[in-house]
Amino acid sequence: MAEFDPEQFEDKYANYFPELQRAYKNAFEVMNDTYDSELIHAIDQQILNESEPFYEDGSFRIELPADPESRLTAVVVDDEKLSTVLEEYVTELRRQHRRVFGLETAE
């Protein structure tokens, strides 16, 4: 893989699609090993499928769709647990982005 270029990340799907897929897959696997697989699969398919990664000011952030709690219909989970698991999932996803792009010490 070529060295990460923040400017090229602006057109991330053209320039870094395989790396993005790898980061999401790695995060899914980590979370699936820790939490209920049905919940993780539902978050992946119903919330994170509409998320958008950005690289700004030296770090990655994940923009979630509006009102992610209302999107989750495949499983029954209380809002507090969903919020906790989703927050951890996003943290893991950001970590995987850093790892995949070779920026682990950047944040």
Disulfide bonds with the S-S distance in Angstrom:
none
